[in-house]
Amino acid sequence: MSDAGLLLDTHIWLNYQGFTRALRRSTEQVIDAAAERNAVFISVISIWEIAMLAKAGTIALNESVDHWSEMALSKPGINLLPISPRIAVASVYLPEPMHKDPSDRILVASARVERMTFVTADKKILHFAKVSGMPCLKG
């Protein structure tokens, strides 16, 4: 695991907030420990993904995405990670076998550029991490 912190995939962040299915206890403990070190990061692309899911009716937040995001990001140890030009460019040049989903590519590039451990349950990303040597924690 990287000392630079954890970057949570969008579905992991939703689960960590108690929105969907519960996280595995071991994953939750790792995230909690990183939060105590102020080392949990959420990419701004995750907010975009949540807004898209809410608009499509895939998730129901019971409040605006703006308010939900503001509250979720205000929790101790949770930090917003912007998309830098370096991340944007790196997302285009990820090695194979990274799939083509633009949001996932930005998330993976963010973890790689910032040298963070990526927390996900996405099987395609977990496979990519294994073959590319990217630090990843199965959520």
C-alpha positions, 0 to 999 in steps of 0.5 A: 500500500502507498504512503501517499494515501488511498484513492477510492473508486466511486462505488467504494466511496458510496459504500464507505458513506453507507449508501449501497452495500456494506464494504468488507470490514477489512477494507473499511478498517484500512480506509478508516486508518488512512482517514485518521492520517488525512490520507483518503482521496476522492477524485472530482470525477467521482462527483461527476459520476455520482451526478450522472448516476443520480440524473439517470435514476440509478441512485437516489440521494434524497438531496442534491448531488451538490449537498451530498458531495459537500457533506461526504467530503466534509468527513474527517480525513477525506480530501478532494483530488482535482484532475490535473493536466498531468492526470488528464494526459496520463489517462490517455496513455495508460498501458494495455489492458486498461479498458476504455471507460473515461472515468475509470481511466481518469481514476486509474491515472490519478492513482498512478500519477499521485502514487496512491493505492487505488481501492476498487472492486472493479474486476477489470481495474483489479486485473489491470493493477495486477499486470501493471504493478499498480498498488490496488486494494480490493474493496 
